[in-house]
Amino acid sequence: MFSPACFGIPWAAGCKRSSFVQNAVLFGTHTGPQCYTNVLEQLELLARPMKGAMPLRKEITLMREKVLDLARRIKETKDSELVEVHVQLLSGTILGSWALPRQSKVSDVMDRVSDIAEEGKAVSKLVFGDILDEDSTLEGCGIDEGDVLTVTFQPCAFRVTGAGAMEVNGYYAKSERVQNGAPVFINKNGIILFKYIMRRGTPYWYFTKDGHPADDSKGDYYRVQTDAASPPTDGWNTKSCPLGTGTCPAVQPMDVEYKPSPPPNGAVATDEADNLDLF
């Protein structure tokens, strides 16, 4: 039978019902791991279903509420704690260390590494036993205080300069995505460079916010009409691109594998072609 005595709670003496849980779990009424093991074993009794008009039903219900409240506070504290994460090169050289909340994503670490990466290089992957999913949290990957991640880099494919929208400028690395038979490239600001084909078959290359629907122009910065397999160096314009401002970008290839072809017919879409396209 469930009894307060199994928790060591002297309720009859007027002790607060929550004091045992707070003192024993957080501070320990005795030292040593065995004490905490005993506490957990005793708390397991609260997970047993109650049946009928059993003795101390109200007291058990209240204790459950206290323990659940404590569990919520423990989680909040745990989530707010910072863990120091080290990032090393394949050679074993430590590249940098950052203190981040446990709920930070792997992509947050990648962003910090990108900030100190060699010019023209992009973070390819982070490894902690296995290749880490950039959308996973540090806690979800089992990463804790003092753990060391290994980073690999890849050369960027393009350098973009001169765009009036500053976030478009920078180095673009090839992602694992492919659209309309061409690789999708991305910079550290979350801008993608990709090929898009209109419903009537007119091909374009676009600079767009990553994650924005490809068939919605609201996330577009610049575009150029061309059927080239890689983005052209110039000929970009802001037509039907709400986020495009100021001067248009120039695209400089950094890798011979993605040497762009010159845009056909000046790479500028005609009004007639635009009128035929359906977004």
C-alpha positions in Angstrom: 0.0 0.0 0.0 1.2 3.5 -0.8 2.3 5.4 2.3 4.0 8.7 2.9 6.5 6.8 5.0 8.0 5.3 1.8 9.0 8.8 0.9 10.3 9.6 4.4 7.9 12.5 4.7 6.9 13.4 8.2 3.6 14.9 7.2 2.1 14.3 10.7 4.8 16.6 12.1 3.7 19.4 9.7 6.6 19.1 7.2 5.8 20.7 3.8 4.8 18.1 1.3 7.2 19.4 -1.4 10.2 19.7 0.9 11.4 16.1 0.5 11.3 16.2 -3.3 13.1 19.5 -3.5 15.8 18.6 -0.9 16.4 15.0 -1.8 16.3 15.4 -5.6 18.0 18.8 -5.9 20.4 18.7 -3.0 20.3 15.2 -1.6 19.4 14.4 2.0 22.5 12.1 1.8 25.5 12.2 -0.4 26.3 9.6 -3.1 24.6 8.2 -6.2 22.7 5.5 -4.2 20.6 8.3 -2.5 19.4 9.6 -5.9 18.7 6.0 -7.1 16.6 5.4 -4.0 14.7 8.7 -4.6 13.9 7.7 -8.2 12.7 4.3 -7.1 10.4 5.9 -4.6 9.1 8.4 -7.1 8.2 5.6 -9.4 5.4 4.8 -7.0 3.7 8.0 -8.2 3.5 6.5 -11.7 1.3 3.6 -10.5 -2.4 4.0 -11.2 -4.7 4.7 -8.3 -7.8 2.6 -8.0 -11.0 3.5 -6.1 -11.2 5.2 -2.8 -7.6 4.2 -1.7 -6.1 5.9 1.4 -4.2 9.2 0.9 -5.6 9.6 -2.6 -5.7 13.4 -2.3 -2.1 13.5 -0.9 -0.9 11.3 -3.7 -2.5 13.6 -6.3 -0.9 16.7 -4.7 2.5 15.0 -4.6 2.2 14.2 -8.3 1.4 17.9 -9.1 4.5 18.9 -7.1 6.7 16.5 -8.8 5.4 17.5 -12.3 6.0 21.1 -11.4 9.5 20.3 -10.3 10.1 18.3 -13.6 9.0 21.3 -15.7 11.4 23.6 -13.8 14.2 21.1 -14.2 13.6 21.0 -18.0 13.6 24.8 -18.2 16.8 25.0 -16.3 18.4 22.3 -18.4 17.3 23.9 -21.7 18.8 27.2 -20.6 22.1 25.8 -19.6 25.1 26.6 -21.9 27.4 23.8 -23.1 30.8 24.5 -24.5 31.3 22.9 -27.8 34.7 22.6 -29.6 35.1 22.3 -33.3 38.2 20.8 -34.8 39.7 20.3 -38.3 40.3 16.8 -39.6 44.0 17.3 -38.6 42.8 17.6 -34.9 43.5 21.3 -34.7 40.9 23.1 -32.7 39.3 25.8 -34.9 37.1 27.4 -32.3 34.9 26.9 -29.2 31.4 28.2 -28.5 29.1 28.2 -25.5 25.6 27.5 -26.7 22.2 26.5 -25.2 21.5 22.8 -25.3 18.5 23.4 -27.6 20.7 25.2 -30.2 20.7 23.5 -33.6 23.6 22.1 -35.4 23.1 24.8 -38.0 23.9 27.4 -35.3 27.3 25.8 -34.8 27.8 25.7 -38.6 27.0 29.5 -38.8 29.7 30.3 -36.2 32.2 28.2 -38.0 31.3 29.8 -41.3 32.1 33.2 -39.7 35.7 32.2 -39.2 36.1 30.0 -42.3 38.8 30.6 -44.8 37.6 32.9 -47.6 36.1 31.0 -50.4 35.4 27.9 -48.3 32.0 26.8 -46.9 31.1 24.3 -44.2 30.3 21.0 -45.7 29.4 18.9 -42.7 29.9 18.5 -38.9 30.7 15.1 -37.6 30.1 13.7 -34.0 30.4 10.0 -34.5 28.1 10.4 -37.5 27.3 13.2 -39.8 25.0 15.6 -38.0 21.7 16.8 -39.3 21.8 20.6 -39.3 18.2 20.8 -38.1 18.9 18.6 -35.1 19.5 20.1 -31.6 22.8 19.7 -29.7 20.9 17.8 -27.0 19.2 15.6 -29.6 22.6 14.6 -31.0 23.9 13.7 -27.5 26.3 16.6 -27.5 27.3 17.8 -24.0 29.8 20.0 -22.2 33.3 19.8 -23.7 32.4 17.6 -26.7 34.5 18.0 -29.9 32.9 18.1 -33.3 34.8 17.7 -36.6 34.2 20.0 -39.5 34.9 19.5 -43.1 34.9 22.3 -45.7 34.2 22.5 -49.4 35.3 25.1 -51.9 32.6 27.6 -52.9 31.4 27.5 -56.5 30.7 31.2 -57.0 31.5 34.6 -55.6 28.7 37.2 -55.9 29.4 40.9 -55.7 27.8 44.2 -56.5 24.2 43.4 -55.5 22.2 46.2 -54.0 20.6 43.7 -51.6 23.7 43.1 -49.5 22.6 39.6 -48.2 22.8 38.3 -51.8 26.6 39.0 -51.9 29.2 36.5 -50.8 30.3 33.0 -51.5 27.9 30.3 -52.7 28.5 26.6 -52.1 26.9 23.7 -53.9 24.2 22.1 -51.8 22.9 18.6 -52.1 19.7 19.8 -53.8 19.0 19.7 -57.5 16.3 21.6 -59.2 15.4 21.4 -62.9 18.6 19.4 -63.6 20.9 22.0 -62.0 22.6 22.2 -58.6 21.2 24.6 -56.0 23.8 26.9 -54.5 23.5 28.7 -51.1 25.4 31.4 -49.2 25.7 31.8 -45.5 22.9 34.4 -45.4 20.4 31.8 -46.6 20.1 33.0 -50.1 19.9 30.4 -52.8 20.9 30.5 -56.5 18.9 28.1 -58.5 17.4 27.3 -61.9 13.7 27.6 -62.4 11.5 26.9 -65.4 8.2 28.8 -65.8 5.0 26.9 -66.5 5.3 27.8 -70.2 8.8 26.5 -70.3 10.8 29.7 -70.1 14.0 29.0 -68.1 15.6 31.4 -65.5 18.2 31.5 -62.8 17.1 33.2 -59.6 18.5 34.6 -56.3 15.8 33.8 -53.7 15.4 33.4 -50.0 15.9 29.8 -49.0 12.7 28.1 -47.9 10.5 30.4 -49.9 8.2 28.6 -52.4 9.8 28.6 -55.8 6.6 29.5 -57.6 6.1 32.6 -55.4 8.0 35.7 -56.4 7.8 37.4 -53.0 11.1 35.9 -52.0 13.0 36.8 -55.2 15.9 39.2 -55.4 17.2 39.0 -58.9 16.8 36.8 -62.0 18.1 36.2 -65.5 16.5 34.4 -68.4 18.8 31.7 -69.7 18.8 28.0 -70.4 22.5 27.7 -69.3 23.4 24.8 -67.1 25.0 27.2 -64.6 24.3 30.8 -63.6 25.6 33.5 -66.0 28.1 36.1 -64.9 25.9 39.1 -65.7 22.6 40.1 -67.3 20.7 40.0 -64.0 17.7 42.2 -63.4 15.0 42.9 -60.8 12.0 42.4 -63.0 9.2 40.7 -61.0 11.6 40.4 -58.0 10.2 42.4 -55.1 13.3 42.1 -52.9 15.8 43.2 -55.5 17.2 46.7 -54.9 19.9 48.9 -56.3 22.5 47.4 -58.6 22.3 43.9 -59.9 24.9 41.2 -59.0 27.9 39.9 -60.8 28.6 36.2 -60.5 32.2 35.0 -60.6 32.9 31.3 -60.9 35.4 29.9 -58.4 35.5 26.3 -59.6 36.0 25.1 -63.2 33.3 22.5 -62.7 30.7 25.2 -62.7 32.1 27.6 -65.3 29.0 29.5 -66.5 28.0 29.8 -70.1 27.3 33.3 -71.4 23.5 34.1 -71.3 21.8 33.9 -74.6 20.5 37.1 -76.2 21.9 39.3 -73.5 20.1 37.3 -70.8 17.4 39.8 -70.4 13.8 38.7 -70.6 11.6 40.5 -73.0 8.2 42.0 -71.9 6.5 39.7 -74.4 8.1 36.6 -72.8 7.3 37.8 -69.3 3.7 38.3 -70.2 3.4 34.7 -71.4 4.9 33.3 -68.2 2.7 32.2 -65.4 4.3 32.2 -62.0 
